Amino acid sequence: MPPSPDYDLVMDSPLGRLALRCSSQGLMTLDYVAGEVPLRDPRNSLSSLAAAQLRHYFSDPSFIFDLPLDLRGTPFQLRIWSALRRIPSGEAISYGALARQQGSSPRAVGGACRANPLPVIAPCHRVIAADGSLRGYGGATCGAGLEVKSWLLAHEGVLISPSS
């Protein structure tokens, strides 16, 4: 399966293949793609910078991303994605606590996390259930999605509870 023609980069990572899309304004999406998708060298300076910063994060989980972003979503989604970027590496917050901070509901926060176009960079993996369990990642409630969330949290040193 060839990569989408608009991917600016396809790279290997500890999470598998990651594919990035950029606009002239900034990084737009980070997709987890199948291993059959061919690697693609960066097509522009932003995708090259993003790849370098991702590699830095994978070697040092305290690394803070500093990339121009071109996020497209509802005003609420944009507000939540901005809040996600303020959660420090090595920390987690519950959906409910983030919802209270944002004057919203846990379900709405979960929906914004599920729609996040830049996982890892806007770290929705740092949002967990009130009981400390994972519950979901990118819309997945079991399988590879939760394995990715678990890996990212462990990489950052966050201890989590098994799902009930």
CORTA-V199705 format. One record per pair of residues at least 12 apart in sequence whose ideal C-beta (glycine too) atoms are under 7 Angstrom apart, sorted by the first residue. I is the first residue (numbers start at 0). GAP is how many residues later the second one is. D is the distance in Angstrom with one decimal. If there is no record, write none. Layout:
BEGIN
i & gap & d
I & GAP & D
I & GAP & D
END
This chain:
BEGIN
i & gap & d
0 & 33 & 6.6
0 & 35 & 5.4
0 & 36 & 6.0
1 & 36 & 6.7
2 & 16 & 6.1
2 & 34 & 5.0
2 & 35 & 6.2
2 & 37 & 5.8
5 & 15 & 5.7
6 & 12 & 4.5
6 & 13 & 6.7
6 & 14 & 6.0
6 & 33 & 6.0
7 & 12 & 5.5
7 & 13 & 5.9
7 & 14 & 4.7
7 & 34 & 6.6
7 & 35 & 4.5
7 & 36 & 5.8
7 & 39 & 3.9
8 & 31 & 5.8
8 & 33 & 4.8
8 & 34 & 6.8
8 & 38 & 4.0
8 & 41 & 7.0
8 & 42 & 5.7
9 & 23 & 6.6
9 & 27 & 5.7
9 & 28 & 6.6
9 & 29 & 5.2
9 & 30 & 4.1
10 & 28 & 6.6
10 & 40 & 5.4
11 & 27 & 6.8
12 & 41 & 6.5
12 & 45 & 6.0
13 & 44 & 5.5
14 & 17 & 6.7
14 & 133 & 5.5
14 & 136 & 6.6
15 & 16 & 6.1
15 & 19 & 6.3
16 & 16 & 4.7
16 & 17 & 6.9
16 & 18 & 5.8
16 & 20 & 5.6
17 & 12 & 5.9
17 & 14 & 6.5
17 & 36 & 6.8
18 & 12 & 4.6
18 & 14 & 4.7
18 & 18 & 6.7
19 & 27 & 5.4
19 & 30 & 5.5
21 & 22 & 6.1
21 & 24 & 4.6
21 & 25 & 5.5
22 & 47 & 4.5
24 & 43 & 6.7
24 & 45 & 4.0
25 & 20 & 7.0
25 & 41 & 6.7
25 & 42 & 3.5
25 & 43 & 4.4
25 & 44 & 3.9
26 & 19 & 6.4
26 & 23 & 5.4
26 & 40 & 5.2
26 & 41 & 6.8
26 & 42 & 5.4
26 & 43 & 6.6
26 & 91 & 6.6
27 & 42 & 4.9
27 & 89 & 6.4
28 & 88 & 4.5
28 & 89 & 6.7
29 & 88 & 5.0
29 & 89 & 6.0
29 & 90 & 6.2
29 & 91 & 6.2
45 & 22 & 6.9
48 & 18 & 6.5
49 & 17 & 5.7
52 & 12 & 5.5
52 & 14 & 6.2
56 & 63 & 7.0
60 & 28 & 5.3
60 & 94 & 4.9
60 & 95 & 4.4
61 & 27 & 5.0
61 & 28 & 7.0
64 & 56 & 5.0
66 & 54 & 6.8
68 & 49 & 6.8
70 & 46 & 6.6
70 & 47 & 7.0
72 & 42 & 6.4
75 & 32 & 6.9
75 & 36 & 6.4
76 & 35 & 4.7
76 & 38 & 5.8
78 & 23 & 6.3
79 & 22 & 6.4
79 & 29 & 6.0
79 & 32 & 3.7
80 & 31 & 6.9
80 & 35 & 6.0
80 & 41 & 4.6
82 & 15 & 6.4
82 & 18 & 6.8
82 & 19 & 6.2
83 & 38 & 4.5
83 & 39 & 5.6
83 & 40 & 5.5
84 & 37 & 5.4
86 & 36 & 6.1
86 & 39 & 4.5
88 & 67 & 4.9
89 & 66 & 4.8
89 & 67 & 5.0
89 & 68 & 6.2
90 & 35 & 6.5
91 & 34 & 5.0
91 & 36 & 4.9
91 & 61 & 6.7
91 & 66 & 5.0
92 & 33 & 6.5
92 & 34 & 5.9
93 & 34 & 6.1
93 & 35 & 6.4
93 & 36 & 4.5
94 & 14 & 4.9
94 & 15 & 5.4
94 & 32 & 5.7
94 & 34 & 6.7
95 & 34 & 5.3
97 & 29 & 5.9
108 & 18 & 6.9
109 & 26 & 6.8
112 & 14 & 5.6
113 & 24 & 6.4
113 & 25 & 4.7
118 & 19 & 6.3
119 & 32 & 6.9
124 & 12 & 6.3
124 & 24 & 4.6
124 & 27 & 4.3
124 & 28 & 6.0
127 & 32 & 6.4
130 & 30 & 6.1
130 & 33 & 6.7
131 & 28 & 6.0
131 & 29 & 3.8
132 & 27 & 6.6
132 & 28 & 4.7
132 & 29 & 6.5
132 & 30 & 4.4
132 & 31 & 6.3
133 & 12 & 5.2
133 & 15 & 5.3
133 & 16 & 6.3
133 & 26 & 6.0
133 & 29 & 5.9
134 & 28 & 6.6
136 & 12 & 3.7
END
